């Protein structure tokens, strides 16, 4: 199978994002591009031949040879401690993809957009925001992003820059575990009241993309439908029970 | 390996299903044999285990698809699904 065969990618650049999260820019020979929201599978092989595969969302906009992933280190994980800690520039990784056409957005799909993220669930949504900015789209977009603390917010500065560009993006944070002195924003888990305040009224027929830990994603999707949103315009991607909010 | 190592998400299942079907299955539609609701496979709940995965209906929890790999074969159990629709145009490029 053409696009789904495993190939070798080279780690071109490593950028720490938060104490637990790092971004890896990969050079992938003959990468044919991807859509914002897609992911890749990575495969690691131990010296004894044991293999572990994991899926990681692509963080970068679809613009060329490089694929950027953002990986959160799960302390009990098998793959992420290597990717978000031990991997070095120049290392090679086995990769296949891009995979998944369900959780994707392109400017032609329009909006308004409601993006809801918990923790590292922001990664595929960031690909959408980067794609939106790079393509000059002015689709009205609201990001609601739940993190435990301010220092756990991934892409914080870039999100600030994107939000002040004045092209129709607003970014709202909620910090669920600890807030810095003077914090004026939300300090609780995402709930229906917050979605109503931050999101779009159902009659504007927004497209919603929700990504994060399973519990958050299912609660948000249920809340959006209960608020009157069309279930077929609420796309979800669950990161499984290991994610943190 | 402890339990956490065996957890997968819908993403991982997408790659596995693409191996089996040679389609990007996340945008394909299925009907639940229990409640009748229709969903794209990307919207299903996914539970991974070491050798495969289980996909279930987000409306009623019915198991729709079980997939496992072993002995050089794929095994599929689709009895919970009333129907599965594949868009010819969604076949992965050779």
Interface residues (C-beta under 8 A of the other chain):
Chain A: X1 X2 X3 X4 X39 X41 X52 X53 X54 X55 X57 X74 X76 X77 X78 X96 X97 X99 X100 X101 X102 X103 X214 X235 X236 X237 X238 X239 X240 X241 X242
Chain B: X1 X2 X4 X5 X7 X8 X9 X10 X11 X12 X14 X15 X18 X19 X22 X24 X26 X27 X40 X41 X42 X43 X45 X46 X48 X90 X92 X93 X94
